[in-house]
Amino acid sequence: MPASAAPSPRPAPRLDETAYDRRRLRQWLAGEARADGVSRRRLLTLLAATAAATVLPAPRPARAAGTPIVKPLPPESFIQRGTNAETRWEALRGTGHHTPNELFFVRNHTATPVLDAHDWRLRLWGSGLRSAPGEDRAVEFGYDDLRALPAVTRTAFVECAGNGRGYYTAQQGETVTGTSWTLGAVGVARWRGVRLADVLRKAGLSSRAVDVQPRGLDAEYVSGGESLGRVRRPLPLAKALSDVILAYEMNGEPLPYDHGHPVRVLVPSWVGIASIKWVGDIEVSAQPLYSPWNTTTYRLFGPAHPEEGSAPLTRQTIKSAFELASGATFPAGRGHVLHGRSWSGAGAIERVEVSTDGGTSWRPARLHDRPRADTWTRWSVTWRPGAPGATHLLARATDTTGRTQPEIAVPNTQGYLFNAVVRHPVTVV
């Protein structure tokens, strides 16, 4: 061997080899690997033989009973809605500014995929990356590659565009389609990750790029018997380069499976569909991109909107919620402190007003957070109810752009962006 040649690498320790073998055997048993010509019985024997030879990987988590969701969904904390789970607002009382991971709502199109960070790759590709003439460039990043880039931390809410949809029907008598969320399809977390702008530039962003389309690694979504493919939605390049991050931590912990593990997109203040979970590839395009999630859905349709629908939804609307169960009871003649939270996709919350008599009179609430964009503001107000009976509590917020919650939300057929003041029923006893 020439003197300048590097020495041959030492063989990997046997422990690593056995761990690798055991992992592949488990993948085969799960239907994720091929083992042509080897019987299942033989593979089970091999699996048992390696049990004492290695540290076992983390077990595949059991899913919440009867759901496509991994984490537990105790009924006192969640309302199960098909593939989704809505947070009960009364469960957030006293939890602080950030929604605990175990209480964060879940919005899934299909089932939560259980992915291994060490196997995960993010592929960036398309005509919006620098490449040789006539070719599309593709660049891959692993989990450790992302974590080696400069990290940023951002507190921001994620909210389904249909949050509050149920009130179009319950409060306004409108017929709309989609999951009948009340107000629990929202949560605030402290996200840590890398700027999408840094990743795009490292991949070789071209001056011709106009759209960036992340796509998830969850199963293809089937609607009306037609597969729409994996969930994906384009972002304008200007937004992608602004404040979007690829998040790998949530409230100081690795992303939980239901919230995008190992990496998700976070698009602050925009409708939740833009914050693609389990991101696996990002198309960077020199032409505008379209998907079912910015054409047939996540636009506004109906008599108050253009026949072809509104522009694709971007920023969220303004809302307020009490940290109370619907129908909560209060003893008459005693003092109480009502708590709640307000948020807006357009700006920070500037003031909140509360009515304890069904909207006849209003008074200001005390704000408990410094108003900030992209997140909510907690507030409280005192109340000493008088005579027993049923009434409604109302809260309305105004943000720093001057938007105030209206009495009536303009309807649309798919029930997006409900922003009206919600009448919260309570009983004085």
N, C-alpha and C positions, 0 to 999 in steps of 0.2 A: 504494500500500500504506500503511495507517495507520502512523504513527510507532511505535506500540507493538507492531506485529506483528513476530514473529521473522523473521529472514532465511531464505530458502529454503536447505535443506541443500545442500552441494556434492555433485555426483555422485560416486559411489564411484570410486576409481582403476580404471583398466582392468585392472590386475593382479588385483584382487579379482574383477572380472567374469569374466575368463578362468578363474580358479581355480574359480569357481562353475560355469561352463559345463562345464569338464572333469569336475568332480565329478558333475554331473548326467548327463553322457554315460556315465561309468563305471557309475553306478547303473542306467542303461538297459541296458547290456550285461550287468549282473548280474541283470536281470529285476526291478529294484526301482523303475523309473520308466516312465512311458508316453511314447511318441513316435509318436502316431498320424499316419499319412500320410508318414512319413519312412523311407526305406529304411535297412537295416542298413549297406549300403555307404556311404551318405552320412554316417551317424553315425561310422563308422570313419575316414572322411576328415577329418571335423571334429576327431575325437580326435587324429589324427596332427598336424593343423595347429596345435594348441595346445600340443604337446609342448615346444616351445622357449620358450614365452611365459610359463611359470609354474613355480614350484617345485612339484614333484610331491608329492602327499600320501603318507603312509606306505603302502607296498604292503600289500595284503591278505595276511595271513600264510598260508603254506602249512600245512596240517594235518599232524600227525605221521602217518607212513605207516600207512595202513589203519585209522585211528581217527577218531572225531569230535572229537578233542582237538587244539588248536592247537600247544601247545608240544612240543618234542622229548621223547621218552620213551626215553632210552637204557636198554637192558636191565639194565645194572649198577645202575640207580637205581630202576627201576619194574617192577612186574608189571602187564601190561595185562589188564584184566578187562572186555571188552565196551566199553561207553561210558565206562568208568572206568579209573583208573590208581592202583595202590597203591604207596606209597613203600616201598622196601626199607630195613629198619632199619639194616643195615650201612652204607648210604649216608649216614646221619645222624651217624656217628662223627666228632667233631671239628668239627661245623658250628656250635656255639654254642647258645644257648638258643632262638633263633628259627629256624624251618625256612626255609631259603632258598626264594625263590619258585620257582626251577627244580626244587626237590625236593618241593614241596608236593603232596600227593595230589590227585586230581581225582575228584569225584563228579558225574556228569552223568546226567540222565534221558534226554536226547536228544543233540544236538550243541552244542558251544560256539558261540554266536552272536558274530559280529564286529561290534560296535556302535561308532558314532562318538559321542564324548562331546558334541560340539557339536550333534548332532541329538537327543540324548537328552532326554526329559522325564519327570518323575515326577508322576503325577496322583494327588491325594488326593481321595476322594469318598465319599459315603455318608451314611446317616441319623445318623451320629455326629458330623457337623460342623454348626456353626451355620448355619442357612439360613432363608429365608422359609418361612412355613407351607405345607406341601404340596409343598415342593421339596427336592431333594437338592443340596447345594452341591458344587462341584468346584473345586479349586485346583491349579495347575501350578507346578512348580519346574524350572528348568533346571540344568545342571551348575554354571554359574558362580553361580547363586543359592545352591546348597548350600555352595559353597566360601566364599561371603561371610558365612556364619553362623559363630558361634564354634565352633572345632574342638576335638575331644578326641582323645587317643591312648590306646589300650588294648591291652595284651598279653593275648591269649586264644587258647585252642585252639579249633579247629573239628574235629569228629569225627562221622563217619557213625554213625548208631544201630546199624548192622550190623557195626561194626568188631569183629573177633574171631569173627564168625559161623562161620567155617570150623572152629573148635575145638569147636563143639557136636557136629559130626560126627566130626572127627579124634580128639578127646580124650575125648568123652563118648558117642559112638555114636548121637547123636540125628539124626533126619532133619528138616531145616529148609529153608525156601525162601529164595531171594535170593542175591546175590553172595557167594561164599565168601572174604570178606576174611580175612587173618590179623590182624596188628595194625597194618598200615600205613595205615589210613584215618583218620589223625589228623595234625594239624600245628599248630604254634604260630606266630603272626605278630604283629607290631606293627601294629595297624590304626589308621588315622587317618580321621576323618570328623566327622559332626555328630550330636548326640543326636537320636534319633527323637522324643523328647519335645519338643524345640525346634521341630521341623518340624510336629508335630501341633498345637502351640499356635499357631504362626504361621498354620496353615491354618484355625484357628477351631474347635478341639476343643470339643465340646458336653459338658455335664455328663451327658448321656444315653448317651454312648459306653460300650460294654462290651468290644468286640472290635476288633482291628486285623488286617487280612489283607493282607500283601504278596504280590504276584504277579510272577513272573519274565517276562522277554521271550524266553526260549528257546522252541523250537517246542512245540506241543501234544504231550502224552505219550500214546501209544497203548498200551494193555495189553489183551491178549486180544481184539484187534480193535475195542476201544472207545476213543474219545478221551476222556481225562479232563481235557482242557484244559491250560492252562499251569500249571506247578507253583506252588502257593499253599498257605499254611497259616496259620490264625489264631493270634494271640497275645492273651492276656488284656490288657486295657488296663493293669493294674497292672504287668505285665512290660514292656510297651512304654514306659511312662513311667519305668522304673527304670534299666536299664543298657544298653539296646539302642542301637546306633548305625547310621547309614547310612554305610558306609565307602567311601571313594574312593581310599585309599592302602593299600598292603600292604608292610611293611618298607621304608618310605621311598620307594616308587615308586608310580606310578599302578597301580591294580588291573590285573593281567594279564587277558587275555581269558578264560582258563579259570577264573579265580577271581572273576568277576563284573563285569568292566569294562563300563560306567564306574562303577557304584555297586551295592553289595550290602548286604543286611541282615546285621548281626552280633549274634547273641543269645548272649552269653557263657555257657558251661557247659551250654547246652541241646543236645539232639541236633541234628546238622547240618542236618536238613531245615528247621529253623526259620530258619536263616540264608540266606534266599532270595538267590540270585545274580541278577545282571542285573535288578534290581527295576525295574518299569515303572509299576506303580500300587499304591496301598494303599487298600483299602476300610476305612473307619472306620464301624463299625456300632453302632446302638443295640440290636441284637438279637444273640444268640450266632450265630457263623458256623461252618460246617462245610465240609470239602472231603474229597476222597478221602485226603488226607494226614493227616487226624486222625480218620478213621472206620474205613475198611477197612485202612489201613496205619498204622504208627507207633502202634499199640496192642499190647498183649500178649494173645495168644490161646493156648489150650492147656489141658490138664487142670489145671494149677496156677492158672488164671486164670478170672475170671467168664466165663460163656457168651457174653455180649455184648462181651467184651474188657475190658481194663483201661482206666483213664482214658488220654487221649492222653499220649504220652511227653513229658517235659519235660527234667529234668536228666539228664546223662550219668552213667554208673556209674564205678567205680574200676578202674584197670588198671595194669599194669607191663609193660615190654618191655626186652629186652637189645638193645644196639646190635651185634648179631651176626647173621651169616647162619645159617640153619637148617643144622645138620650141620657147623658150623665145627670145625676140628681144632686141638688144643693139644699141644705137646710135653710129655711127662711129665717131672717133676722140675725144671721151670723156673717162675719166678714170672711171673704174669700179672696184669693189672688188668682186671677186667670192668666195663663201663660200661652204664648203662641210664637209663631215664626212667619216672617214675610220675606219674599224674594222676587227678583225680576231679572230677566235676561237683558234688559236695556241699560241698567245702571244700578247703583246702590239704592237701598231703601232710605228715604229721607224722613218719612213720618208714617205712623200707623194710628188709625182711629178705631175705637171699639164702641159698639152699641150693645147694651144689655137688655134693651126693651124692644127688640125686633126691628130696629131701624128708626124709631121715633126720635131718638136723641143720640149724639155722638160725643165722645171725649177722647183726648189723646192718650195713647199708651206710652209707657216708659220704655225706651229702647235700651237694651242691655249689651249691644255690640256696636263698635265703631262702624258706621256704614261703609261697606266695601262692595265693589262690583264682583260678580261671579259667585256670590255666596248669599246666605240668608242672614237676616237680623232677628235676634230673639227679642221679645218684648213681654211686658206684663201690665196688668191693670187690676185695681182692687174693685170688689163688688160686694155689696151687702143686699141680697135679694129681699124683697118685701113679702107680699102675699103669695101663698102657694099657688101653683099652676104651671102650665106649660108656656115656654117662651123660646125665643131664638137669640143666640149670641151671634153678632156679626163683627167682622174685622175687615177694614179696607186700608190698603197701603198706597202710598205715593212714592215714586222713585225720583232720582235726581234728574231725570229727563222730563219730569212733569207728568208722567203717566200715572193715572189713578184707576183703581179697580172700578168698573162700572156696575150698575145694577143688573144689566142684562148682557150676556156674551153673544156676539154675533154668531149665529149657528153655521155649521158646515157639515156636510154629509158624513164625514169620518170622525167628527167630534174632537178635533184638535184644538189646542190653545184656549181652553176654557179659562176666562180671566175674571168672571163676575164675582161679586161678594157672595160668599157661601153662607146660607142660613143654617147655623149649627143648632139643632134642637137640644134643649135641656129642660129639666123639670125641677121646680122649686117645691119642696115638701115641708 
